[in-house]
Amino acid sequence: MRVTPYLNFAGNAAEAFRFYEQALGGKITFLQTHGDSPMKDHVSAEWADKVMHVTLEADGFMLMASDAPPERYEAPRGLYVSLHAKDADEAERLYAALSAQGSIEMPLQETFWTKRFAMFTDRYGTPWMINCEEAPPGAMS
């Protein structure tokens, strides 16, 4: 079994996923708007360019999303998309890219369990954690 985060956006999923594609070094492998779907005759003109489904694949993981109708959209709460960087350099790169113009809960820093850890919400409202797989000096393994 594979678990894949599925995010909802308030009308800006395509923009967010183009940003994630760059920040995560991934590739959008599928993007369909409501206007490009077989349901196109059943959606309003203002909803035609909204994302029905998008898939991004990057470094062994998948992220999916869609735009939620305004009456059904809720900002994410009680969860984080957790990224596990292989080393401190990768953690620094991911943090710089994803946290830009976002809201920092815990800045990227060394902790007792890892060389780098951070918690933040990006400019699109997605909560992230970055955890480096590299242990700090003196940490027990």
N, CA, C and O atoms as a MOPAC input file, in Angstrom:
PM7 MOZYME 1SCF
protein

 N      0.85300 1    -1.17400 1     0.00000 1
 C      0.00000 1     0.00000 1     0.00000 1
 C      0.89600 1     1.23300 1     0.00000 1
 O      1.96600 1     1.24600 1     0.60700 1
 N      0.43600 1     2.25400 1    -0.68800 1
 C      1.15200 1     3.53200 1    -0.75500 1
 C      0.20800 1     4.63100 1    -0.30300 1
 O     -0.95800 1     4.65000 1    -0.69900 1
 N      0.69500 1     5.54300 1     0.51900 1
 C     -0.10100 1     6.67500 1     0.98400 1
 C      0.32500 1     7.91100 1     0.19800 1
 O      1.51700 1     8.18500 1     0.06100 1
 N     -0.64100 1     8.64900 1    -0.31200 1
 C     -0.36400 1     9.85400 1    -1.09600 1
 C     -1.17700 1    11.01900 1    -0.55000 1
 O     -2.40600 1    10.94600 1    -0.51600 1
 N     -0.51500 1    12.09300 1    -0.12200 1
 C     -1.27600 1    13.27000 1     0.31300 1
 C     -2.10500 1    13.82900 1    -0.84000 1
 O     -1.63200 1    13.92200 1    -1.97300 1
 N     -3.35300 1    14.20100 1    -0.53400 1
 C     -4.24100 1    14.81200 1    -1.52300 1
 C     -4.67700 1    16.15500 1    -0.95000 1
 O     -5.39700 1    16.21000 1     0.04600 1
 N     -4.23600 1    17.23400 1    -1.58700 1
 C     -4.47400 1    18.58100 1    -1.10100 1
 C     -5.63600 1    19.22500 1    -1.82900 1
 O     -5.89400 1    18.91700 1    -2.99300 1
 N     -6.33200 1    20.11100 1    -1.15300 1
 C     -7.38100 1    20.91600 1    -1.77300 1
 C     -6.96900 1    22.37800 1    -1.73100 1
 O     -6.36500 1    22.84100 1    -0.76300 1
 N     -7.30100 1    23.08900 1    -2.78600 1
 C     -6.94500 1    24.50000 1    -2.90700 1
 C     -8.18600 1    25.32900 1    -3.19000 1
 O     -9.20700 1    24.82300 1    -3.65600 1
 N     -8.06900 1    26.60100 1    -2.89800 1
 C     -9.17900 1    27.54700 1    -3.07400 1
 C     -9.11300 1    28.20400 1    -4.44700 1
 O     -9.28900 1    29.41700 1    -4.56300 1
 N     -8.86200 1    27.41400 1    -5.48500 1
 C     -8.85300 1    27.95400 1    -6.84000 1
 C     -7.47900 1    28.18500 1    -7.42900 1
 O     -7.37800 1    28.63600 1    -8.57000 1
 N     -6.40700 1    27.89100 1    -6.68700 1
 C     -5.05900 1    28.14700 1    -7.20300 1
 C     -4.18600 1    26.88500 1    -7.21800 1
 O     -2.96900 1    26.97800 1    -7.06100 1
 N     -4.78900 1    25.72500 1    -7.40200 1
 C     -4.03800 1    24.46400 1    -7.42200 1
 C     -3.00300 1    24.42400 1    -8.54500 1
 O     -1.88500 1    23.95700 1    -8.32600 1
 N     -3.34400 1    24.89500 1    -9.72400 1
 C     -2.39400 1    24.85300 1   -10.84500 1
 C     -1.17000 1    25.70400 1   -10.53400 1
 O     -0.03900 1    25.28000 1   -10.77400 1
 N     -1.38800 1    26.89800 1   -10.00400 1
 C     -0.27500 1    27.78200 1    -9.63700 1
 C      0.57900 1    27.13900 1    -8.54300 1
 O      1.80700 1    27.14200 1    -8.62800 1
 N     -0.07100 1    26.59100 1    -7.52000 1
 C      0.64900 1    25.95200 1    -6.42200 1
 C      1.48300 1    24.78200 1    -6.93700 1
 O      2.63600 1    24.62400 1    -6.53600 1
 N      0.92200 1    23.97100 1    -7.81200 1
 C      1.64800 1    22.79900 1    -8.28600 1
 C      2.77800 1    23.15600 1    -9.24700 1
 O      3.76700 1    22.42600 1    -9.31700 1
 N      2.66300 1    24.25100 1    -9.98500 1
 C      3.81500 1    24.70500 1   -10.77800 1
 C      4.94200 1    25.13400 1    -9.83200 1
 O      6.11500 1    24.88000 1   -10.10400 1
 N      4.58000 1    25.78200 1    -8.72400 1
 C      5.55000 1    26.16600 1    -7.69800 1
 C      6.17600 1    24.91800 1    -7.07200 1
 O      7.39700 1    24.86000 1    -6.92800 1
 N      5.37400 1    23.92100 1    -6.69900 1
 C      5.89100 1    22.69600 1    -6.09900 1
 C      6.78200 1    21.93100 1    -7.07000 1
 O      7.78100 1    21.33300 1    -6.67000 1
 N      6.41800 1    21.95300 1    -8.32800 1
 C      7.22300 1    21.27700 1    -9.34500 1
 C      8.65000 1    21.82900 1    -9.32600 1
 O      9.61400 1    21.06500 1    -9.37900 1
 N      8.78000 1    23.14800 1    -9.25100 1
 C     10.10400 1    23.78100 1    -9.19500 1
 C     10.77900 1    23.54400 1    -7.84400 1
 O     11.94100 1    23.14200 1    -7.79500 1
 N     10.06100 1    23.79000 1    -6.75200 1
 C     10.63800 1    23.71000 1    -5.41500 1
 C     11.07600 1    22.29200 1    -5.05000 1
 O     12.09600 1    22.10300 1    -4.38700 1
 N     10.30200 1    21.29700 1    -5.48500 1
 C     10.59000 1    19.90800 1    -5.13200 1
 C     11.41500 1    19.19100 1    -6.18800 1
 O     11.83400 1    18.05200 1    -5.98400 1
 N     11.65000 1    19.85400 1    -7.31900 1
 C     12.40700 1    19.21600 1    -8.39000 1
 C     11.64500 1    18.05700 1    -9.00700 1
 O     12.24200 1    17.06800 1    -9.43400 1
 N     10.32900 1    18.18000 1    -9.05400 1
 C      9.49600 1    17.10200 1    -9.57200 1
 C      8.93900 1    17.40100 1   -10.94300 1
 O      9.42200 1    18.28100 1   -11.65500 1
 N      7.90700 1    16.64500 1   -11.30100 1
 C      7.26900 1    16.81800 1   -12.59900 1
 C      5.76500 1    16.59900 1   -12.44000 1
 O      5.32400 1    15.61800 1   -11.84200 1
 N      4.99900 1    17.52600 1   -12.98300 1
 C      3.55100 1    17.33500 1   -13.04400 1
 C      3.29800 1    16.28600 1   -14.12100 1
 O      3.60300 1    16.49900 1   -15.29400 1
 N      2.74000 1    15.15500 1   -13.71000 1
 C      2.50800 1    14.05500 1   -14.65900 1
 C      1.07700 1    14.01200 1   -15.16100 1
 O      0.77800 1    13.33100 1   -16.14200 1
 N      0.18000 1    14.74700 1   -14.48400 1
 C     -1.20700 1    14.82300 1   -14.94100 1
 C     -1.82600 1    16.10100 1   -14.40400 1
 O     -1.67900 1    16.42400 1   -13.22600 1
 N     -2.51800 1    16.82400 1   -15.27000 1
 C     -3.28000 1    17.99600 1   -14.85300 1
 C     -4.49800 1    18.10600 1   -15.75900 1
 O     -4.37400 1    18.21500 1   -16.97800 1
 N     -5.66900 1    18.07700 1   -15.14900 1
 C     -6.90300 1    18.22300 1   -15.91400 1
 C     -7.77900 1    19.26400 1   -15.24000 1
 O     -8.05500 1    19.18200 1   -14.04300 1
 N     -8.20600 1    20.23100 1   -16.01300 1
 C     -9.14300 1    21.22500 1   -15.49900 1
 C    -10.56800 1    20.70600 1   -15.71300 1
 O    -10.79000 1    19.74800 1   -16.45300 1
 N    -11.50500 1    21.34400 1   -15.06400 1
 C    -12.91100 1    20.96900 1   -15.27000 1
 C    -13.31700 1    21.20200 1   -16.72600 1
 O    -14.09600 1    20.43900 1   -17.29700 1
 N    -12.77100 1    22.27600 1   -17.32000 1
 C    -13.08800 1    22.58900 1   -18.70700 1
 C    -12.50200 1    21.61600 1   -19.71100 1
 O    -12.97200 1    21.54700 1   -20.84700 1
 N    -11.48200 1    20.86000 1   -19.31700 1
 C    -10.87200 1    19.85000 1   -20.18400 1
 C    -11.44200 1    18.45700 1   -19.94700 1
 O    -11.03700 1    17.49800 1   -20.60400 1
 N    -12.36600 1    18.34600 1   -19.02500 1
 C    -12.88200 1    17.02700 1   -18.64600 1
 C    -14.16000 1    16.69400 1   -19.42300 1
 O    -14.74000 1    17.56400 1   -20.07300 1
 N    -14.59000 1    15.44100 1   -19.35300 1
 C    -15.87100 1    15.07000 1   -19.96100 1
 C    -17.05400 1    15.80200 1   -19.31900 1
 O    -18.15300 1    15.79700 1   -19.87200 1
 N    -16.83900 1    16.42500 1   -18.16700 1
 C    -17.89800 1    17.16200 1   -17.45700 1
 C    -17.96300 1    18.63500 1   -17.87400 1
 O    -18.71500 1    19.41100 1   -17.28300 1
 N    -17.18600 1    19.02200 1   -18.87900 1
 C    -17.05500 1    20.44100 1   -19.24800 1
 C    -18.38500 1    21.14000 1   -19.53700 1
 O    -18.50800 1    22.34200 1   -19.29700 1
 N    -19.35700 1    20.42800 1   -20.03500 1
 C    -20.65100 1    21.04600 1   -20.33800 1
 C    -21.51400 1    21.25900 1   -19.09600 1
 O    -22.59200 1    21.84900 1   -19.16400 1
 N    -21.01300 1    20.76400 1   -17.95400 1
 C    -21.78400 1    20.84800 1   -16.71600 1
 C    -21.15700 1    21.77500 1   -15.67600 1
 O    -21.58200 1    21.79900 1   -14.52100 1
 N    -20.14300 1    22.53900 1   -16.09300 1
 C    -19.50300 1    23.47300 1   -15.15300 1
 C    -19.65000 1    24.89900 1   -15.66800 1
 O    -19.75800 1    25.13800 1   -16.87100 1
 N    -19.65200 1    25.82800 1   -14.73600 1
 C    -19.76800 1    27.24000 1   -15.11600 1
 C    -18.48000 1    27.71200 1   -15.78200 1
 O    -17.42000 1    27.11000 1   -15.61000 1
 N    -18.58700 1    28.78400 1   -16.53600 1
 C    -17.42400 1    29.34600 1   -17.23800 1
 C    -16.31500 1    29.72100 1   -16.26100 1
 O    -15.13800 1    29.51400 1   -16.55600 1
 N    -16.67900 1    30.27500 1   -15.09000 1
 C    -15.64800 1    30.68100 1   -14.12900 1
 C    -14.97500 1    29.48200 1   -13.45000 1
 O    -13.91300 1    29.63700 1   -12.84600 1
 N    -15.56700 1    28.31600 1   -13.53800 1
 C    -14.98700 1    27.12800 1   -12.92600 1
 C    -14.21900 1    26.28000 1   -13.94500 1
 O    -13.52900 1    25.34000 1   -13.55100 1
 N    -14.31800 1    26.58300 1   -15.22000 1
 C    -13.70900 1    25.76800 1   -16.27500 1
 C    -12.19600 1    25.63700 1   -16.14900 1
 O    -11.64700 1    24.58100 1   -16.46500 1
 N    -11.49800 1    26.69700 1   -15.69000 1
 C    -10.04000 1    26.62800 1   -15.59900 1
 C     -9.54600 1    26.12500 1   -14.24900 1
 O     -8.33800 1    26.08200 1   -14.01400 1
 N    -10.44700 1    25.74900 1   -13.36800 1
 C    -10.05500 1    25.21200 1   -12.06000 1
 C     -9.66500 1    23.74000 1   -12.19600 1
 O    -10.18800 1    23.02600 1   -13.05100 1
 N     -8.75200 1    23.30400 1   -11.35500 1
 C     -8.18000 1    21.96400 1   -11.45500 1
 C     -9.13200 1    20.90800 1   -10.89600 1
 O     -9.56200 1    20.96700 1    -9.74400 1
 N     -9.44000 1    19.94400 1   -11.75600 1
 C    -10.22300 1    18.79100 1   -11.33100 1
 C     -9.29600 1    17.78500 1   -10.64600 1
 O     -9.66200 1    17.18600 1    -9.63400 1
 N     -8.09300 1    17.60100 1   -11.20200 1
 C     -7.10200 1    16.71100 1   -10.60600 1
 C     -5.71800 1    17.05600 1   -11.15300 1
 O     -5.55200 1    17.32500 1   -12.34300 1
 N     -4.71700 1    17.04100 1   -10.24600 1
 C     -3.31800 1    17.22100 1   -10.64700 1
 C     -2.46800 1    16.24700 1    -9.84900 1
 O     -2.72800 1    16.00000 1    -8.67200 1
 N     -1.44700 1    15.69400 1   -10.50100 1
 C     -0.50600 1    14.77100 1    -9.87600 1
 C      0.90300 1    15.27200 1   -10.12200 1
 O      1.26000 1    15.64000 1   -11.24100 1
 N      1.69700 1    15.28200 1    -9.06600 1
 C      3.11500 1    15.64700 1    -9.14800 1
 C      3.92300 1    14.47600 1    -8.61000 1
 O      3.60500 1    13.92400 1    -7.55700 1
 N      4.96300 1    14.10300 1    -9.33400 1
 C      5.86900 1    13.06300 1    -8.87800 1
 C      7.24500 1    13.66500 1    -8.72300 1
 O      7.73500 1    14.37600 1    -9.60000 1
 N      7.87800 1    13.36200 1    -7.56200 1
 C      9.20400 1    13.91400 1    -7.27700 1
 C      9.95300 1    12.98000 1    -6.34700 1
 O      9.46100 1    12.65200 1    -5.26700 1
 N     11.12300 1    12.55300 1    -6.74900 1
 C     12.04500 1    11.82600 1    -5.88500 1
 C     11.37800 1    10.69800 1    -5.09200 1
 O     11.57900 1    10.57600 1    -3.88400 1
 N     10.59500 1     9.89000 1    -5.77200 1
 C     10.01000 1     8.71600 1    -5.13800 1
 C      8.69700 1     8.93100 1    -4.40500 1
 O      8.19700 1     8.00100 1    -3.77200 1
 N      8.12500 1    10.12000 1    -4.46800 1
 C      6.82500 1    10.30800 1    -3.83400 1
 C      5.87800 1    11.01500 1    -4.78000 1
 O      6.28800 1    11.58100 1    -5.79400 1
 N      4.60200 1    10.97200 1    -4.42800 1
 C      3.56500 1    11.57100 1    -5.25200 1
 C      2.73800 1    12.50900 1    -4.38400 1
 O      2.48700 1    12.23500 1    -3.21000 1
 N      2.32400 1    13.60800 1    -4.97500 1
 C      1.45600 1    14.58000 1    -4.32900 1
 C      0.32600 1    14.83900 1    -5.30600 1
 O      0.57100 1    15.01900 1    -6.49900 1
 N     -0.92100 1    14.86100 1    -4.81600 1
 C     -2.08400 1    15.09300 1    -5.67300 1
 C     -2.92500 1    16.21600 1    -5.09300 1
 O     -2.81900 1    16.54400 1    -3.91100 1
 N     -3.77300 1    16.80700 1    -5.95300 1
 C     -4.61800 1    17.90800 1    -5.48100 1
 C     -5.73200 1    18.20000 1    -6.46200 1
 O     -5.79000 1    17.66700 1    -7.57100 1
 N     -6.62500 1    19.08300 1    -5.99700 1
 C     -7.67100 1    19.65000 1    -6.84100 1
 C     -8.11000 1    20.96900 1    -6.21900 1
 O     -7.77400 1    21.27700 1    -5.07500 1
 N     -8.85800 1    21.73400 1    -6.98500 1
 C     -9.48300 1    22.94000 1    -6.46300 1
 C    -10.82900 1    22.54900 1    -5.88200 1
 O    -11.59400 1    21.80800 1    -6.50000 1
 N    -11.10900 1    23.05200 1    -4.69300 1
 C    -12.39500 1    22.77800 1    -4.04400 1
 C    -13.33200 1    23.94300 1    -4.30200 1
 O    -12.89700 1    25.09400 1    -4.28900 1
 N    -14.58500 1    23.67500 1    -4.53100 1
 C    -15.55000 1    24.77100 1    -4.68700 1
 C    -15.52600 1    25.65000 1    -3.43000 1
 O    -15.31000 1    25.14400 1    -2.32900 1
 N    -15.74200 1    26.94000 1    -3.58300 1
 C    -15.65000 1    27.85300 1    -2.43500 1
 C    -16.45000 1    27.41400 1    -1.20900 1
 O    -15.99100 1    27.58100 1    -0.07900 1
 N    -17.61700 1    26.86400 1    -1.42000 1
 C    -18.44400 1    26.45000 1    -0.27600 1
 C    -17.92300 1    25.17000 1     0.39500 1
 O    -18.37700 1    24.81800 1     1.48300 1
 N    -16.97800 1    24.47700 1    -0.24400 1
 C    -16.43600 1    23.23700 1     0.32600 1
 C    -14.98300 1    23.35800 1     0.75000 1
 O    -14.45400 1    22.44800 1     1.38900 1
 N    -14.32200 1    24.46500 1     0.40800 1
 C    -12.90400 1    24.61800 1     0.74100 1
 C    -12.70400 1    24.91700 1     2.22800 1
 O    -13.40100 1    25.75200 1     2.80400 1
 N    -11.75300 1    24.22900 1     2.83100 1
 C    -11.30800 1    24.51500 1     4.19200 1
 C     -9.78500 1    24.50000 1     4.18400 1
 O     -9.17200 1    23.62100 1     3.58000 1
 N     -9.17900 1    25.46700 1     4.85200 1
 C     -7.72400 1    25.49200 1     4.96400 1
 C     -7.26100 1    24.24800 1     5.71500 1
 O     -7.92800 1    23.81400 1     6.65400 1
 N     -6.11900 1    23.66200 1     5.31100 1
 C     -5.62200 1    22.46900 1     5.99200 1
 C     -5.34800 1    22.74000 1     7.47500 1
 O     -4.80400 1    23.78400 1     7.83600 1
 N     -5.73100 1    21.79300 1     8.31700 1
 C     -5.47600 1    21.88600 1     9.75700 1
 C     -5.18500 1    20.48200 1    10.28300 1
 O     -5.73300 1    19.48700 1     9.80900 1
 N     -4.31400 1    20.44100 1    11.26500 1
 C     -4.07400 1    19.17400 1    11.94400 1
 C     -3.22400 1    18.18400 1    11.17300 1
 O     -3.20400 1    17.00000 1    11.51000 1
 N     -2.52000 1    18.64000 1    10.14100 1
 C     -1.64000 1    17.75700 1     9.38700 1
 C     -0.52200 1    18.57000 1     8.76000 1
 O     -0.62700 1    19.78600 1     8.60200 1
 N      0.54300 1    17.87800 1     8.40800 1
 C      1.66600 1    18.46500 1     7.67200 1
 C      2.04200 1    17.50000 1     6.56300 1
 O      1.88900 1    16.28800 1     6.71300 1
 N      2.52700 1    18.02400 1     5.46200 1
 C      3.18000 1    17.18700 1     4.47000 1
 C      4.63900 1    17.15100 1     4.93100 1
 O      5.30400 1    18.18500 1     4.99100 1
 N      5.12200 1    15.96500 1     5.25300 1
 C      6.45400 1    15.80900 1     5.83800 1
 C      7.44600 1    15.35400 1     4.77300 1
 O      7.26100 1    14.32500 1     4.12400 1
 N      8.50000 1    16.14700 1     4.61200 1
 C      9.56600 1    15.81900 1     3.66600 1
 C     10.78900 1    15.35700 1     4.44500 1
 O     11.15700 1    15.96100 1     5.45200 1
 N     11.41000 1    14.29800 1     3.98100 1
 C     12.59300 1    13.76000 1     4.64100 1
 C     13.79500 1    13.95900 1     3.72100 1
 O     14.00400 1    13.20200 1     2.77300 1
 N     14.57300 1    14.98700 1     4.02000 1
 C     15.75500 1    15.32000 1     3.22000 1
 C     16.89200 1    14.36900 1     3.56400 1
 O     17.05000 1    13.96700 1     4.71700 1
 N     17.68100 1    14.01500 1     2.56000 1
 C     18.76500 1    13.06300 1     2.79500 1
 C     19.91600 1    13.68000 1     3.58600 1
 O     20.63800 1    12.97000 1     4.28600 1
 N     20.09200 1    15.01300 1     3.47600 1
 C     21.16500 1    15.67000 1     4.21300 1
 C     20.80300 1    17.13700 1     4.45500 1
 O     19.78300 1    17.62500 1     3.96900 1
 N     21.65400 1    17.83100 1     5.21300 1
 C     21.38400 1    19.22000 1     5.59200 1
 C     21.28800 1    20.13600 1     4.37000 1
 O     20.46900 1    21.05500 1     4.35800 1
 N     22.10600 1    19.90400 1     3.34700 1
 C     22.05500 1    20.75400 1     2.14600 1
 C     20.70200 1    20.65900 1     1.45100 1
 O     20.13800 1    21.67000 1     1.03300 1
 N     20.18300 1    19.43400 1     1.33000 1
 C     18.87500 1    19.26500 1     0.69800 1
 C     17.78200 1    19.90800 1     1.55900 1
 O     16.85900 1    20.52800 1     1.03000 1
 N     17.88400 1    19.76200 1     2.86700 1
 C     16.91100 1    20.39200 1     3.77200 1
 C     16.93100 1    21.90900 1     3.61800 1
 O     15.87400 1    22.53900 1     3.58600 1
 N     18.10400 1    22.49200 1     3.52500 1
 C     18.25400 1    23.94700 1     3.35200 1
 C     17.60500 1    24.40100 1     2.03900 1
 O     16.90000 1    25.40900 1     2.00500 1
 N     17.84900 1    23.65100 1     0.96500 1
 C     17.28600 1    24.00300 1    -0.34800 1
 C     15.77100 1    23.93500 1    -0.32400 1
 O     15.10100 1    24.85600 1    -0.79100 1
 N     15.22200 1    22.85100 1     0.21700 1
 C     13.76900 1    22.68800 1     0.28300 1
 C     13.12800 1    23.77000 1     1.13900 1
 O     12.09300 1    24.32800 1     0.77300 1
 N     13.73400 1    24.06300 1     2.26400 1
 C     13.20100 1    25.08200 1     3.17400 1
 C     13.19200 1    26.45900 1     2.50200 1
 O     12.19200 1    27.17600 1     2.55700 1
 N     14.29700 1    26.81800 1     1.87700 1
 C     14.38300 1    28.12800 1     1.21800 1
 C     13.31000 1    28.26300 1     0.14000 1
 O     12.67200 1    29.31000 1     0.02400 1
 N     13.11300 1    27.21600 1    -0.64000 1
 C     12.14800 1    27.28200 1    -1.74200 1
 C     10.70600 1    27.28300 1    -1.23500 1
 O      9.91600 1    28.14200 1    -1.62700 1
 N     10.36100 1    26.34600 1    -0.38000 1
 C      8.96600 1    26.16900 1     0.02000 1
 C      8.47600 1    27.20400 1     1.03200 1
 O      7.29500 1    27.55000 1     1.02800 1
 N      9.34900 1    27.69800 1     1.88800 1
 C      8.90500 1    28.61800 1     2.93700 1
 C      8.86400 1    30.07500 1     2.49100 1
 O      8.30600 1    30.91800 1     3.19400 1
 N      9.44800 1    30.38600 1     1.32700 1
 C      9.46200 1    31.76900 1     0.83200 1
 C      8.03700 1    32.31500 1     0.76000 1
 O      7.16400 1    31.69300 1     0.15500 1
 N      7.80300 1    33.44600 1     1.35900 1
 C      6.50300 1    34.12800 1     1.41600 1
 C      5.46300 1    33.34200 1     2.20500 1
 O      4.26600 1    33.60700 1     2.10300 1
 N      5.92800 1    32.37400 1     2.99400 1
 C      5.02400 1    31.59300 1     3.81800 1
 C      5.05900 1    32.06500 1     5.25700 1
 O      5.54400 1    33.15800 1     5.55100 1
 N      4.55200 1    31.25100 1     6.13700 1
 C      4.50300 1    31.57000 1     7.56300 1
 C      5.28800 1    30.50200 1     8.31300 1
 O      4.96900 1    29.31600 1     8.23700 1
 N      6.31500 1    30.93200 1     9.03500 1
 C      7.23400 1    30.02300 1     9.71300 1
 C      6.72300 1    29.71600 1    11.11800 1
 O      6.46700 1    30.62300 1    11.91000 1
 N      6.58000 1    28.44800 1    11.41000 1
 C      6.20400 1    28.01000 1    12.75700 1
 C      7.45600 1    27.68400 1    13.56500 1
 O      7.57500 1    28.07700 1    14.72500 1
 N      8.39500 1    26.95600 1    12.93800 1
 C      9.69300 1    26.65700 1    13.53500 1
 C     10.71700 1    26.74700 1    12.42300 1
 O     10.68300 1    25.94200 1    11.49200 1
 N     11.64100 1    27.72000 1    12.49500 1
 C     12.62600 1    27.87100 1    11.42000 1
 C     13.53700 1    26.64600 1    11.32900 1
 O     13.68400 1    25.89200 1    12.29000 1
 N     14.13300 1    26.46800 1    10.17400 1
 C     15.04000 1    25.34100 1     9.96100 1
 C     16.21700 1    25.46400 1    10.91900 1
 O     16.89100 1    26.49300 1    10.97300 1
 N     16.44900 1    24.39300 1    11.67500 1
 C     17.51500 1    24.42300 1    12.67400 1
 C     17.90700 1    23.01500 1    13.07000 1
 O     17.21100 1    22.04700 1    12.76400 1
 N     19.04800 1    22.91500 1    13.76500 1
 C     19.47900 1    21.63900 1    14.31700 1
 C     18.66200 1    21.34700 1    15.56900 1
 O     18.34400 1    22.24700 1    16.34700 1
 N     18.33200 1    20.08700 1    15.74800 1
 C     17.61600 1    19.64300 1    16.94700 1
 C     18.41400 1    18.49600 1    17.55600 1
 O     19.45900 1    18.11200 1    17.03000 1
 N     17.92800 1    17.95900 1    18.64600 1
 C     18.63900 1    16.83600 1    19.26700 1
 C     18.54200 1    15.56500 1    18.43000 1
 O     19.34500 1    14.65000 1    18.61300 1
 N     17.56100 1    15.48800 1    17.50000 1
 C     17.39600 1    14.26800 1    16.71400 1
 C     17.88000 1    14.38200 1    15.27100 1
 O     18.05100 1    13.36800 1    14.59400 1
 N     18.10200 1    15.60400 1    14.79600 1
 C     18.48800 1    15.74100 1    13.39100 1
 C     19.27100 1    17.02800 1    13.14700 1
 O     19.19300 1    17.97900 1    13.92400 1
 N     20.02500 1    17.03500 1    12.05500 1
 C     20.79600 1    18.23900 1    11.71000 1
 C     19.90000 1    19.40000 1    11.28400 1
 O     20.26300 1    20.55900 1    11.48100 1
 N     18.73500 1    19.10600 1    10.70300 1
 C     17.82600 1    20.17100 1    10.27400 1
 C     16.37300 1    19.71100 1    10.42800 1
 O     16.00700 1    18.59300 1    10.06800 1
 N     15.56200 1    20.62100 1    10.97800 1
 C     14.12600 1    20.37500 1    11.11600 1
 C     13.42200 1    21.72700 1    11.03600 1
 O     13.92700 1    22.72500 1    11.54900 1
 N     12.24700 1    21.75800 1    10.38700 1
 C     11.45900 1    22.99100 1    10.28900 1
 C      9.98500 1    22.65300 1    10.15900 1
 O      9.60800 1    21.56700 1     9.71900 1
 N      9.15700 1    23.62200 1    10.55800 1
 C      7.70500 1    23.53600 1    10.37300 1
 C      7.23100 1    24.89200 1     9.86800 1
 O      7.58600 1    25.92600 1    10.43300 1
 N      6.42700 1    24.88900 1     8.80200 1
 C      5.95100 1    26.13900 1     8.21100 1
 C      4.76100 1    25.87000 1     7.31400 1
 O      4.46800 1    24.72500 1     6.97000 1
 N      4.08300 1    26.93300 1     6.94200 1
 C      2.99800 1    26.87200 1     5.97900 1
 C      3.42200 1    27.69400 1     4.77500 1
 O      3.82600 1    28.84700 1     4.92500 1
 N      3.33500 1    27.12100 1     3.59400 1
 C      3.78700 1    27.83800 1     2.39400 1
 C      2.78300 1    28.91600 1     1.96900 1
 O      1.71800 1    29.06200 1     2.56700 1
 N      3.13900 1    29.64900 1     0.94500 1
 C      2.30500 1    30.76200 1     0.45500 1
 C      0.93300 1    30.31400 1    -0.04400 1
 O      0.04200 1    31.14600 1    -0.21400 1
 N      0.74900 1    29.02400 1    -0.28100 1
 C     -0.53800 1    28.50400 1    -0.76500 1
 C     -1.36900 1    27.87300 1     0.35000 1
 O     -2.45700 1    27.35400 1     0.09700 1
 N     -0.85900 1    27.91600 1     1.58200 1
 C     -1.61200 1    27.40900 1     2.71400 1
 C     -1.34000 1    25.95700 1     3.07800 1
 O     -2.01200 1    25.40500 1     3.94900 1
 N     -0.35900 1    25.32600 1     2.42300 1
 C     -0.02400 1    23.94100 1     2.73500 1
 C      0.98900 1    23.89300 1     3.87500 1
 O      2.05200 1    24.50800 1     3.77800 1
 N      0.67700 1    23.17200 1     4.95800 1
 C      1.62300 1    23.01800 1     6.06800 1
 C      2.68100 1    21.94500 1     5.73800 1
 O      2.34600 1    20.86300 1     5.25700 1
 N      3.93500 1    22.25600 1     5.99800 1
 C      5.05500 1    21.35700 1     5.71100 1
 C      5.91400 1    21.15100 1     6.94700 1
 O      5.99400 1    22.02400 1     7.81200 1
 N      6.55200 1    20.00200 1     7.02500 1
 C      7.64900 1    19.74300 1     7.94900 1
 C      8.80400 1    19.24800 1     7.09200 1
 O      8.61400 1    18.46500 1     6.16100 1
 N      9.98700 1    19.70800 1     7.41400 1
 C     11.19500 1    19.16900 1     6.77800 1
 C     12.01100 1    18.53400 1     7.89000 1
 O     12.29300 1    19.16600 1     8.90800 1
 N     12.38300 1    17.29400 1     7.69000 1
 C     13.18900 1    16.55700 1     8.64700 1
 C     14.36700 1    15.96300 1     7.89000 1
 O     14.18800 1    15.25600 1     6.89900 1
 N     15.55500 1    16.25200 1     8.35900 1
 C     16.76800 1    15.75000 1     7.71800 1
 C     17.09300 1    14.36600 1     8.26600 1
 O     17.00900 1    14.14100 1     9.47400 1
 N     17.45900 1    13.44800 1     7.39700 1
 C     17.79800 1    12.09600 1     7.83300 1
 C     19.18200 1    12.03000 1     8.47900 1
 O     19.54300 1    11.01500 1     9.07400 1
 N     19.94700 1    13.10000 1     8.36300 1
 C     21.30000 1    13.16200 1     8.91700 1
 C     21.22100 1    13.56600 1    10.40200 1
 O     20.66200 1    14.61100 1    10.73600 1
 N     21.78300 1    12.73300 1    11.27800 1
 C     21.73700 1    13.01600 1    12.70700 1
 C     22.76700 1    14.08400 1    13.09600 1
 O     23.80400 1    14.20700 1    12.44300 1
 N     22.49000 1    14.85200 1    14.14900 1
 C     23.45500 1    15.85300 1    14.60300 1
 C     24.64400 1    15.17200 1    15.28100 1
 O     24.54800 1    14.01100 1    15.67800 1
 N     25.75800 1    15.88200 1    15.41400 1
 C     26.90600 1    15.29500 1    16.10900 1
 C     26.51300 1    14.89300 1    17.53300 1
 O     25.84600 1    15.65100 1    18.23700 1
 N     26.92800 1    13.70700 1    17.94600 1
 C     26.67000 1    13.23300 1    19.29800 1
 C     25.32100 1    12.56700 1    19.50400 1
 O     25.03600 1    12.08700 1    20.60100 1
 N     24.48400 1    12.52700 1    18.47500 1
 C     23.17300 1    11.89200 1    18.61000 1
 C     23.33000 1    10.38100 1    18.64200 1
 O     24.19400 1     9.81400 1    17.97300 1
 N     22.48500 1     9.74400 1    19.42800 1
 C     22.51700 1     8.27500 1    19.48200 1
 C     21.72600 1     7.72300 1    18.30200 1
 O     20.68700 1     8.27400 1    17.93800 1
 N     22.20200 1     6.65900 1    17.71800 1
 C     21.47800 1     6.07500 1    16.58600 1
 C     20.72200 1     4.84500 1    16.96400 1
 O     20.06400 1     4.24100 1    16.11700 1

